[in-house]
């Protein structure tokens, strides 16, 4: 379970490093697919891994395992937050939640850097990654528009590199 992100890093560590159920290219393929289809990326990733390992029963088990307890805890925490919101002595809750957001961003960045170090091979792959990151994060172009341009570029470079 995860609050505010960082779950992909833990899933990768468990599935790839500790248990060896998948290798990094398989994991990255599933992660990319999970980001493209509608829904929460980590839920999609868990269902992908469960389906790869055990088919439909695996997909259902990962979905239930990932969602049941966190949903119950979030409902409980949300109810408690609404009760204490604005009450004297509870002004520390909002800054605490903002700090957890910063932790989630840090975990996601660390996972991205770790995966890039292991899986980016060559200048072309690095340039595609950099262009995608700058397009989305710096220039604030929508993900769909960036992918419409960078996906054909990436595939073309891969085909060209394979022939060379």
N, C-alpha and C positions, 0 to 999 in steps of 0.2 A: 504494500500500500504506500501511497505517496501523497503528500500534501504540497501542491504548488509546483510540481515538476521534479526532474532529476531521476525519474523512474527508469528511463531508458538506459542510463548508466548502470543502474543496479541490475536490470534485466540482462544487459550485455555481459556484465561480470559473472552472473550466475550461469547463463546459458553457454557462453563462449569460453570464458577463462576457467571457471571452477568445475563445470560439469562436462564440457566438451561436446554438448549436444549438437552444436553448429559451429562452423568456422566464421571468421569475420566477413568474408564475402556473402555467405548465406544470410547472416544477421543483417548486414547493410542492405541487401536486397529486400528483406522483409521490412526493415525500417523505412526504406524509401516507399515501398508500396503502402505501408501504414500511414505515411504522411499524405499520400495522394488520394486515398479513398476517404469518404466522409466519416466523421466521427473522431473521437479522441485518439490521438496517435498511439498512446501506450496501450489502450484497450485493443486497438487494431493489431498492434504488434504482438500482444499476448495471445490473441486469437490465432494469428498467423503461426506463431511458434507452436501452440497447442495442436493446430491442424497439421503442421509438418511432422510433429512427433507421434501423434495418435489419431489423426483424422478428426471426424466430427465429435466423438466423445472428448478428445483432447481439447478441441476448441471450446466446447461447452464448459469443461472443467476449468480452463484458464479464465474464461469470462466470469464464471461464478466466483472463483478464488480471488480474482482481482477486484470484483465489484461489491460483493455482499457486505463485508466488514467495513470497508471505507465509506460506503453510502450510509450505513447505520451510524458510524462515528460522525460523519459530516452533518447528518440531520440532528444528532444530539448536540454537537458543538454549535451549529447554527442556532438552535433553540436557546442554548445557554447564552450565546452572544447577544441575541435579541433581548434577552431578559436583563442583561447587565449594561447594555448600550446606554450611555448617558448617565448611568448611576455614578454617584460620587465614589472615588477610589478605584475606578476601573479605566482610567485614561491611558493605561499602559497597553491595552489590547491592540489598538490601531497601530502604534509604532512596532509592536511585536510582529504583527502580520506583515507590515511593510518590510521588516528585516527578513522574514521568511521568503518573501519574493526575491530579495537579493540573493539569498542562498540558492534558490532554484535556478536563477540565471547563471550563477557561478558553476553549479553542477552541470548544466547544459553546455556551457562553454568548455568546461574541462573535458566532457565526453567528446565534443566535436574536435577539439585539439588532439586528443588521444587517438580517435579514429582516423583523423587526417594523417597523423604521423605514420600510422601503420598501413594505410591503404592508398594514399595518394602517391602515384608513381609517375614521375616525369613532370616537366614544366607545363605541358598542355593540361593535365588534370588539375594542377595547382592554379593555373590561370582561369579555368572554367569555374573552379570553386571560389576563387577571389572575385571574379566578375559577378557570380550569383550572389555572393555575400554583399558586395558593394551595391548591386542593384536593389536588393531588398532592404538592407539595413541602413545604407547611407542615402541612396537616392529615393528610397521609399516607394519603389515601383511595386505593383502588386505581384504576389507570388505567381499567379497565372501568367501574367505578361512575361515575367522573367523566364519562367519555364518554357513558354512558347518559343522563346529565342534560344535559350541555352541548351535545351534538350536536343534539337537538331545539330547544334554546334558540337556538343559533347559526343553524340553518336557519330557524326562525321569525322571528328578527330580520332575516335576509337577505331573506326573502319580504316582510316588512313594509316594510323599507327600499326594496325594489324597487317596491312599490306607491305609496310616498309620494313 
